[in-house]
């Protein structure tokens, strides 16, 4: 019996690629280049399964390609806003994802960005590398305290709760959260967390605001110019969720005008393209989408995608269905 044909859009950890190759007729994107729309269309026409990643783009125009052979998109990642889910359903394409394995690695990056922004870490690194540091002095690069400060979290799923745990138990931070309903009682008790009933209330009360909501039509530009006005002038915005949750131009304006003290970003609208204005600001710390970028986490993500493929081709229930 011939093996199912599987196309992997970007390189995965070697150990998972080997398992894939043992079970399926696999084609790898050997030079790991970003694929064009035409390349995605060809993959959908020539493979039984396509495994995209969160850096890919699968809009309706691509998914509606004629003579489609592909039956499943086994996504490498939790987020799937890069896939037009409504069109995938209409085209009878199964979509799966890889939740539950990147919680702590992403929460770690959120805390990293919070610390970098608060203590002006990226700015200080640039200063030293440029050989512009003239030595210690009492008023040089004064920054914000983290320990004992108030952290407001928008969205309160697994990653958000993991960050809250690190912040509260590691840095004695006070935790506020915003979500449509109360968090579980045991979580609230552990974190001494307080629910805010609007984003504006949370932003007014927080020294740091961290975003942990999904990227979709409802959260597009959730953080806009009007909401940024509610933040304290000494506050910092942290985003490890999805780039388009934040109106980038509104954030640039707020940073340039010192309306807020700083920001830490791991995700961007239209990444990897980042506006030059953002690149030249000193009060923003920028990382290249490193949230899940540990070897163990990315391997676990690949293993989950593989489990979804295996279940599909064996006719078993899918572990992580999106559609």
Secondary structure, DSSP 8 states (H G I E B T S, - for coil): ----EEEESS---HHHHHHHHHHSEEEE-TT-----HHHHHHHHHH-SEEE-BTT--B-HHHHT-SS----EEE-BSS--TTB-HHHHHHTT-EEE--TTSSHHHHHHHHHHHHHHHHTTHHHHHHHHHTT------TTTT-----TT-EEEEES-SHHHHHHHHHHHHHH--EEEEE-SS---HHHHHHHT-EEESSHHHHHHH-SEEEE----STTTTT-B-HHHHTTS-TT-EEEE-S-GGGB-HHHHHHHHHTTSSSEEEES--TTTT---HHHHT-TTEEE-SS-TT-SHHHHHHHHHHHHHHHHHHHHT---TTB--
